[in-house]
Amino acid sequence: MLAMAQAIDTMRSMNAVPSQPCAPPFTDAGRHALSPGLAHDDVARFNFLANFNKYMSGTVVGGNAVAYGTRAAAAWERQHGAKPRDRLEIRAAMSTDPYYRMWSSLRRCGMEMRQQAGRSLVLRQAETLRDRTRALNAGASTLQLDPAVSVPRYQSAIDNHCMPGSYFAEVFPEDVSAAANYDVGMFATTTGLFGRFLDGAGGGTAAWLRRRRPGWQPARILDLGCGLGHNAVPIARAFARSEVVAIDLAAPMLRYGHARARGMGITNLTFRQASAEAVPYPDASFDFIYTTMFLHETSYSALRNILREVDRLLAPGGLHVHLEQPPYRGMTEFEKFLRDWDCYYNNEPFWTTLHDTHLPTLIRQVGFANDTIFEAEIHAVVEDEMPKVAVEVEDYGRGGKWYAVGSERPPAAGGAGQA
């Protein structure tokens, strides 16, 4: 009974979100210059998926605690003479439980349906989206693609989030359908908690930075692993006098993201194709460096290389911060087991390692031994009409608040930098 009580307490803490009858309708999603045309059935599919996701994460997931406490833990103890000791044994115990298998299968089907809905929408408009992207990008020096940049196997071998071809797929030259699919479906996946334009993390980061350093104006800002720039846009808008550089490996994401940003009137944002492990800028080039939900998609060796690059690139008086899912330390083994689902079944193979890693220690090891290392919590900043995550609720990483870790570099001797 103790195992059941602990599991139920975990589920209560993870799902105590104030009740909301439905997810926001898909028609509330922000429209921009590259938004694909929507038919009635497209809207209906995404409305279904949004509410399916909401029901799965707010209601159905709770049955796993009951299944574990009433069946799986006892069955494991009868077979092994002791209750499951850790998340790996809990996973083994739950792997044959019918409720967990049902929940897991439904979650996987939900991700596959989300990809099917997005791809069926954007692929039938792929040429139109390419042409719109071309027109918006024409003659711009702020889009810098490099065909010599190679995609490492830890990225190319994975269809992240069940996306066929991941971020890099190109059906034809200059195709942007992979980026458009990623963009169009996230509103349903996150049930509106990232905002109408999916930029809540960037908006939250800008608001957090203003609180931490009131009046600070970084000259140059770097977004590592920007994707299509959802979270670079609000940073560029908040720091309009700054030069913002957003880098990523995936050319389709950069093409689409640059055109999307230009259509929103953003002019101080450069999209550049490059590896975050080898950023093509000189030492001490940036005053503020950040990542948003990027580090869990890199291998452990790449993670160390990326943080070394942050150390090299950060200017005196600068600051870096990384938004991620919460670390596993302090969680119950049952909660760790549930969170590991993404590693095993959502094509996120580096998920568990990242969340087991003590990032403050790793940041210190790669070169920030003399800096002020901090941990924080950053909440999404979204439009008034969009749903908000409750302050006291841990939201599974998809609902509008994130664990943040980083450090501040002291100013140069006699300099005017702010630490």
C-alpha positions in Angstrom: 0.0 0.0 0.0 3.0 2.4 0.6 3.9 2.0 -3.1 0.4 2.9 -4.1 0.3 5.9 -1.8 3.6 7.3 -3.0 2.6 6.8 -6.7 -0.8 8.5 -6.2 0.9 11.4 -4.4 3.2 11.8 -7.3 0.4 11.8 -9.8 -1.5 14.4 -7.7 1.5 16.7 -7.7 2.0 16.4 -11.4 -1.7 16.9 -12.4 -3.1 19.5 -10.0 -3.7 21.8 -12.9 -6.8 24.0 -12.4 -9.7 22.6 -14.4 -10.3 23.9 -17.9 -13.1 22.3 -19.9 -11.3 22.3 -23.2 -8.1 23.2 -24.9 -8.2 26.4 -26.8 -9.6 25.9 -30.4 -7.1 25.5 -33.1 -8.5 28.7 -34.7 -6.9 30.6 -31.8 -3.4 29.7 -33.0 -1.5 32.8 -34.3 -1.5 33.3 -38.1 1.6 34.6 -39.9 3.0 35.0 -43.4 3.8 31.3 -43.7 0.7 29.8 -42.0 -0.7 27.2 -44.3 -4.3 27.4 -45.4 -6.7 25.4 -43.2 -9.7 23.3 -44.3 -12.5 22.3 -42.0 -11.1 18.8 -41.5 -7.6 20.2 -40.6 -9.1 22.3 -37.8 -11.2 19.4 -36.5 -8.2 17.0 -36.4 -6.1 19.5 -34.4 -9.0 20.3 -32.0 -9.4 16.6 -31.4 -5.7 16.1 -30.8 -5.4 19.1 -28.4 -8.2 17.8 -26.2 -7.0 14.2 -26.5 -3.6 15.4 -25.3 -5.2 17.3 -22.5 -7.3 14.4 -21.4 -4.4 12.0 -21.6 -2.1 14.2 -19.5 -4.7 15.4 -17.0 -6.8 12.3 -16.4 -5.7 9.0 -18.1 -2.1 9.2 -16.8 -3.4 8.9 -13.2 -4.5 5.3 -13.7 -0.8 4.3 -13.9 -0.4 5.0 -10.2 -3.4 2.8 -9.4 -2.1 0.0 -11.6 1.3 0.1 -10.0 0.0 0.2 -6.5 -2.6 -2.4 -6.8 -1.0 -4.9 -9.2 2.4 -4.3 -10.7 4.4 -3.7 -7.5 2.9 -6.7 -5.7 3.5 -9.0 -8.7 7.1 -7.9 -8.9 7.5 -8.5 -5.1 6.1 -12.0 -5.4 8.5 -12.8 -8.2 11.6 -11.1 -6.8 11.1 -11.0 -3.1 11.2 -7.2 -2.9 9.4 -4.2 -4.2 10.9 -2.5 -7.3 13.9 -0.5 -6.2 14.2 2.1 -8.9 12.6 3.4 -12.1 14.2 0.6 -14.2 12.6 -2.1 -12.1 9.3 -0.1 -12.0 9.4 0.0 -15.8 10.0 -3.8 -15.9 7.2 -4.3 -13.5 4.8 -2.1 -15.4 5.7 -3.3 -18.9 3.2 -6.1 -18.9 0.4 -4.2 -17.0 -2.6 -3.7 -19.3 -3.3 -0.2 -18.1 0.2 1.0 -18.6 0.3 -0.7 -22.0 -3.0 1.0 -23.0 -1.8 4.5 -21.8 1.6 4.1 -23.5 0.0 2.9 -26.8 -2.5 5.8 -26.8 0.4 8.4 -26.2 2.4 6.9 -29.0 -0.7 6.9 -31.3 -1.3 10.5 -30.3 2.2 11.5 -31.4 1.8 9.7 -34.7 -1.6 11.2 -35.3 -0.2 14.6 -34.7 2.5 14.1 -37.3 0.0 12.7 -39.8 -2.3 15.7 -39.2 0.5 18.2 -39.7 2.0 16.5 -42.7 -1.3 15.9 -44.5 -1.9 19.7 -44.2 1.6 21.0 -45.2 2.6 18.5 -47.9 -0.4 19.3 -50.0 0.7 23.0 -49.9 4.5 22.3 -50.0 5.2 24.2 -53.2 3.2 27.2 -52.1 5.0 27.3 -48.8 8.4 27.1 -50.6 7.4 29.9 -52.9 6.3 32.1 -50.0 9.5 31.4 -48.2 11.6 32.2 -51.2 9.9 35.5 -51.6 10.3 36.6 -48.0 13.9 35.5 -47.9 14.9 37.0 -51.2 18.1 39.1 -51.0 18.4 38.9 -47.3 21.9 38.8 -45.7 20.3 37.6 -42.4 19.8 34.1 -43.7 23.1 32.3 -43.9 23.0 28.7 -45.1 26.0 26.5 -45.5 25.7 23.2 -47.4 29.1 22.1 -46.0 27.6 21.8 -42.5 27.1 18.1 -41.8 24.5 16.7 -39.5 25.9 14.4 -36.9 24.6 10.9 -36.6 23.1 11.5 -33.2 20.7 13.8 -35.1 20.4 12.3 -38.5 19.6 8.8 -37.3 16.6 9.9 -35.2 13.0 10.9 -36.2 12.6 13.2 -33.2 9.1 13.3 -31.8 8.1 10.8 -34.4 8.6 13.4 -37.2 9.5 11.5 -40.4 12.9 12.8 -41.4 13.1 14.8 -38.3 14.0 18.5 -38.7 16.1 17.9 -41.8 13.7 16.2 -44.3 13.5 17.9 -47.7 11.1 16.4 -50.2 12.5 18.6 -53.0 15.1 21.4 -53.1 14.3 24.3 -50.7 11.4 22.4 -49.2 10.2 23.7 -45.8 7.5 21.2 -45.1 9.3 19.7 -42.1 9.5 23.1 -40.4 5.9 24.0 -41.4 4.7 20.7 -39.9 6.6 21.3 -36.7 5.2 24.8 -36.5 1.6 24.0 -37.3 1.1 21.2 -34.8 2.7 22.5 -31.6 -0.3 24.6 -30.7 -2.3 21.4 -30.3 0.5 19.4 -28.7 1.0 22.1 -26.0 -2.8 22.9 -25.7 -2.1 26.6 -26.0 0.2 26.9 -23.0 3.1 28.1 -25.2 1.0 31.0 -26.6 -0.6 31.8 -29.9 2.8 31.9 -31.7 4.5 29.2 -29.6 6.9 31.8 -28.2 6.1 31.5 -24.5 9.6 30.3 -23.6 11.3 33.1 -25.4 8.9 35.6 -23.9 9.5 34.2 -20.4 13.2 34.2 -20.9 13.2 37.9 -21.9 11.0 38.8 -18.9 13.2 36.8 -16.5 16.4 38.5 -17.9 14.9 41.9 -17.4 14.1 41.0 -13.8 17.6 39.6 -13.2 19.4 42.5 -14.9 17.1 45.6 -15.0 18.0 47.9 -17.8 20.7 45.7 -19.3 21.2 45.9 -23.0 23.3 43.0 -24.4 25.0 44.0 -27.7 24.9 40.5 -29.2 22.7 37.5 -28.3 23.1 33.9 -29.4 20.3 31.3 -29.6 21.8 27.8 -29.9 19.7 25.1 -31.5 17.0 27.7 -32.5 14.9 25.3 -34.6 12.5 27.6 -36.6 13.1 30.5 -34.2 9.9 30.4 -32.1 11.8 31.7 -29.1 14.3 33.8 -31.0 11.5 36.2 -32.2 10.4 37.4 -28.7 14.1 37.8 -27.7 14.8 39.9 -30.8 11.6 41.9 -30.2 12.4 42.5 -26.5 16.0 43.6 -27.3 15.4 45.5 -30.5 18.8 47.2 -30.3 20.7 43.9 -29.9 22.1 41.8 -32.8 20.5 38.4 -32.3 22.0 35.3 -34.0 20.1 32.0 -34.1 21.9 28.9 -35.2 20.8 25.4 -36.1 21.8 22.5 -38.2 18.6 22.1 -40.2 18.3 24.2 -43.3 14.6 23.7 -43.7 14.0 25.1 -40.2 16.2 28.1 -40.9 14.7 28.9 -44.3 11.2 28.8 -42.8 12.1 30.5 -39.5 13.8 33.4 -41.3 10.9 34.0 -43.6 8.5 33.7 -40.6 10.4 36.2 -38.6 10.7 38.6 -41.5 6.9 38.3 -42.0 6.5 39.4 -38.4 8.7 42.5 -39.0 11.8 41.3 -37.1 14.9 42.8 -38.6 17.6 42.3 -36.0 17.7 38.5 -36.2 20.1 36.5 -38.3 19.5 32.8 -38.9 22.8 30.9 -39.6 23.4 27.2 -40.4 26.1 25.9 -38.0 26.7 23.3 -35.4 26.3 24.3 -31.7 29.5 22.2 -31.1 31.6 24.5 -33.4 30.0 27.9 -33.6 31.7 30.0 -36.3 32.3 33.2 -34.2 35.4 34.4 -32.3 35.9 34.1 -28.6 33.8 36.4 -26.3 31.5 37.3 -29.2 28.2 37.3 -27.3 26.8 38.9 -24.1 23.8 36.6 -23.7 23.6 33.0 -24.8 20.5 30.8 -24.3 18.9 27.5 -25.3 15.3 26.4 -25.1 14.5 22.7 -24.9 17.5 21.9 -27.0 20.0 20.1 -24.7 17.9 17.0 -24.3 18.2 16.3 -28.0 22.0 16.2 -28.0 24.3 13.3 -27.0 26.3 13.6 -23.8 29.5 14.2 -25.6 27.8 16.9 -27.7 26.4 18.4 -24.6 29.9 18.9 -23.1 31.1 20.3 -26.4 28.2 22.8 -26.6 28.8 24.0 -23.1 32.5 24.4 -23.9 31.5 26.6 -26.8 29.3 28.7 -24.5 32.3 29.2 -22.3 34.4 30.2 -25.2 31.8 32.5 -26.8 30.5 34.3 -23.7 31.9 37.8 -23.2 33.1 39.3 -19.9 30.0 40.5 -18.0 27.8 38.1 -20.0 25.2 35.6 -19.0 24.0 32.2 -20.3 20.9 30.3 -19.5 19.4 27.0 -20.6 15.7 26.0 -20.4 14.9 22.3 -20.0 12.6 19.8 -18.6 13.2 19.4 -14.8 16.1 17.3 -13.6 15.3 13.9 -12.0 17.0 14.7 -8.7 14.5 14.8 -5.8 11.8 13.0 -7.8 10.3 9.7 -6.8 11.3 6.7 -8.8 7.8 6.3 -10.0 7.8 9.9 -11.5 11.2 9.2 -13.1 9.7 6.1 -14.7 6.8 8.0 -16.2 9.1 10.8 -17.5 11.3 8.2 -19.1 8.5 7.4 -21.5 9.8 9.9 -24.0 13.2 8.3 -24.0 11.8 4.9 -24.9 8.8 5.7 -27.0 9.0 9.2 -28.4 12.4 9.0 -30.1 14.2 11.0 -27.4 17.2 8.7 -26.7 19.2 11.3 -24.8 16.3 12.4 -22.6 17.2 10.2 -19.5 20.9 11.0 -19.6 20.3 14.7 -19.7 17.8 14.7 -16.8 20.1 12.5 -14.7 23.0 14.9 -15.3 23.7 17.5 -12.7 24.0 20.5 -15.0 25.5 23.0 -12.5 28.4 20.5 -11.9 28.8 20.0 -15.7 28.8 23.8 -16.3 31.5 24.1 -13.7 33.6 21.3 -15.2 33.6 22.7 -18.7 35.0 26.1 -17.7 32.8 28.2 -15.5 34.5 27.3 -12.2 34.8 31.0 -11.2 31.4 32.1 -12.3 28.1 32.5 -10.5 26.2 29.3 -11.4 22.5 29.4 -10.7 19.3 27.4 -11.1 15.9 29.0 -11.6 12.4 28.5 -12.9 11.2 30.3 -16.0 7.5 30.6 -16.8 6.0 31.1 -20.3 4.8 34.6 -21.1 1.7 34.3 -23.3 -1.2 36.3 -24.4 -3.9 37.2 -21.9 -6.5 34.9 -23.6 -4.2 31.9 -23.6 -4.3 29.4 -20.7 -1.6 29.7 -18.0 0.1 27.1 -15.9 -0.4 27.3 -12.2 2.7 28.4 -10.3 2.6 25.4 -7.9 2.2 22.7 -10.5 5.1 20.8 -12.1 3.8 20.5 -15.6 5.7 17.6 -17.3 7.8 20.1 -19.2 5.1 20.7 -21.9 2.9 23.1 -20.1 4.5 26.5 -19.8 7.3 26.4 -17.2 10.9 25.2 -17.3 13.9 24.4 -15.2 16.6 26.9 -16.0 20.4 26.7 -15.3 23.3 28.9 -16.3 25.9 31.3 -15.0 27.1 34.8 -15.1 30.6 35.8 -16.2 32.3 38.5 -14.1 33.1 41.7 -16.1 36.6 42.3 -17.3 38.9 44.1 -14.9 38.0 47.7 -15.0 35.2 47.0 -17.4 31.6 48.2 -17.3 30.0 44.7 -17.7 27.3 43.7 -15.3 27.7 40.4 -13.4 
